[in-house]
Amino acid sequence: MKRPGVGVGVIIQNRKNEILIGKRKGDFAPYYSIPGGHLENGETFEEAAIKEIFEETGLVIKKPKVIAVTNNLRTYRDENKHYISVCVFTNEFTGHCEIKEPEKCEEWIWCDIDKIPQPHFDASEYAIDCFKSGKFYIENQK
């Protein structure tokens, strides 16, 4: 039986209260999204967040904290891919942001959380909504 996959999305906030957003390429074009990836067998959510952020951006994040979970049904309806995403937050990081996977991401930009570029990937949009509202889960995410 086919079951949902598990993703990990990471909201990284800088000292200006901006969050990191990527303009995606390939399978995820033309969407914008927070960085993240798949949870691998045996990984904690925090380990996955640290690994994915370094692989995608070169940043080393510290003290990632799980803040939300999303059920990404828009992607399921549009692409027949069902994912559950765990959203992680941190405002502690070192390094310089760069494009480490150019086949997946065109650019990384720091954005005001109230001015997120569109179109936006549903898992990322839901995670940002949870973060802004302080809710762990928002019902009826469409």
C-alpha positions in Angstrom: 0.0 0.0 0.0 1.3 3.4 -0.9 1.9 5.7 2.1 2.9 9.4 2.5 6.5 10.3 2.5 8.1 12.4 5.3 9.8 15.7 4.5 11.6 18.2 6.8 11.4 21.9 6.1 13.5 24.5 7.9 12.7 28.1 8.7 16.0 29.9 9.2 15.6 33.4 10.5 18.4 36.0 10.4 19.1 39.0 12.7 16.8 41.2 10.5 13.9 38.7 11.1 14.0 37.6 7.5 13.7 34.0 6.5 15.6 32.1 3.9 13.6 31.2 0.7 14.8 29.4 -2.4 13.6 29.7 -6.0 13.3 26.0 -7.0 14.3 24.3 -10.3 13.6 21.0 -11.9 10.7 19.0 -10.5 9.8 21.8 -8.1 9.9 24.8 -10.5 8.5 27.4 -10.6 7.9 27.3 -6.8 9.7 29.1 -4.0 10.3 27.3 -0.7 12.1 27.2 2.6 15.0 24.8 2.4 14.6 21.1 3.4 14.4 17.6 2.1 13.5 14.0 2.9 13.8 12.3 6.3 16.1 9.3 5.9 15.7 6.0 7.9 17.1 6.3 11.4 17.4 10.2 11.4 16.0 12.5 13.9 14.1 15.5 12.6 16.9 17.7 13.9 19.6 15.6 12.2 17.8 15.8 8.9 17.4 19.5 9.2 21.1 20.0 9.9 22.1 17.7 7.0 19.7 19.2 4.5 20.6 22.8 5.2 24.3 22.1 4.9 23.8 20.1 1.6 21.5 22.8 0.1 23.0 26.1 1.4 26.4 25.5 3.1 25.0 27.0 6.3 25.6 25.2 9.6 22.5 25.5 11.7 22.4 25.1 15.4 19.7 24.3 17.9 17.0 23.3 15.4 13.6 23.0 17.1 10.5 21.2 15.7 7.7 23.8 15.6 5.0 22.4 13.3 3.7 19.5 11.2 1.9 19.9 7.9 -0.2 17.6 5.7 0.5 18.6 2.1 -2.6 17.8 0.3 -2.3 20.4 -2.5 0.7 18.5 -3.8 -1.2 15.3 -3.5 -4.1 16.6 -5.5 -1.9 18.3 -8.1 0.9 15.7 -8.5 -0.3 12.6 -6.7 2.6 12.9 -4.2 1.5 12.8 -0.6 3.9 14.2 2.0 3.8 15.0 5.7 6.3 17.7 6.6 7.9 18.4 9.9 8.8 22.1 10.2 11.9 23.0 12.1 13.0 26.5 13.2 16.4 28.0 14.0 17.8 31.5 14.2 21.3 30.2 15.0 23.6 29.5 12.1 27.1 30.1 10.8 28.6 30.2 7.3 27.8 31.9 4.1 24.7 30.9 2.1 25.4 29.6 -1.4 23.8 27.4 -4.0 25.1 23.9 -3.3 22.6 22.0 -5.5 22.3 24.1 -8.6 20.1 21.5 -10.3 17.5 22.0 -7.5 17.7 25.6 -6.6 18.2 28.8 -8.7 18.8 31.2 -5.9 18.5 31.8 -2.1 17.0 35.0 -0.8 16.3 36.5 2.6 12.7 37.6 2.7 10.4 39.5 5.0 8.0 36.8 6.3 5.0 38.9 5.2 6.3 39.3 1.7 7.0 35.7 0.6 7.5 35.3 -3.2 4.9 33.4 -5.2 4.1 30.8 -6.4 5.0 29.1 -3.1 5.3 25.3 -2.5 2.5 24.1 -0.3 4.6 22.5 2.5 6.6 25.7 2.8 3.6 27.9 2.8 1.9 25.8 5.5 5.0 25.8 7.6 5.3 29.6 7.4 1.6 30.0 8.3 2.2 27.8 11.4 5.2 29.8 12.3 3.5 33.1 12.0 0.4 32.0 13.9 2.3 30.1 16.6 0.2 27.0 15.8 1.7 23.5 15.6 -0.9 22.4 13.1 -3.5 24.2 11.0 -6.6 22.2 10.1 -8.0 22.1 6.6 -4.7 23.0 4.9 -5.7 23.3 1.2 
